Amino acid sequence: MNQSAVFFIIIFIIARCSLYAENSTFYYNKGVESFKSGNYTEAEVNFKEAVKVNPSYTLGHYGLGRIYILKKGKAPDAIKHLKLSVSLDPGFVKGWFKLGLAELISGKYLESLQSFKQAYERDKTFIEALYNMGVVYDLLGDDYTAFTYYRLYYRKAKGESDDFL
């Protein structure tokens, strides 16, 4: 193959990749607008389209997960998409947090605890995860550990350190 052919193939691949990224982002942003306006059906359509265009698009899966958390009986779908979201981008803190919520709703307390811990470990300012860990321990009947996480949440919310752990 000559250099011109290789060059055109590379340009084609780059153009095709940027087309996918642009379209998936376009649909995701449309989904966010619909979500914010309360039109969850339209948001779901747009998030699905974002994932259809690019199955590896973290935010598309995250958007679907958020929609499915709100829909009765769709928590398993929420978990599926949120797990995909964080597997595609393990540093995506909001994805871990929403995964924890979906697991909590589904009664998967130990899994939700791990997801909330992942969110907090990745971002120590994401203190809502601490509160939800307290909720999970409450539901598991571990009052002492629940109290410890509630207290830590309260201290962090007031700007105090968490040195006592």
Secondary structure, 3 states (H helix, E strand, C coil): CCHHHHHHHHHHHHHHHHHHHHHHHHHHHHHHHHHHCCCHHHHHHHHHHHHHHCCCCHHHHHHHHHHHHHCCCCHHHHHHHHHHHHHHCCCCHHHHHHHHHHHHHCCCHHHHHHHHHHHHHHCCCCCHHHHHHHHHHHHCCCHHHHHHHHHHHHHHHCCCCCCCC
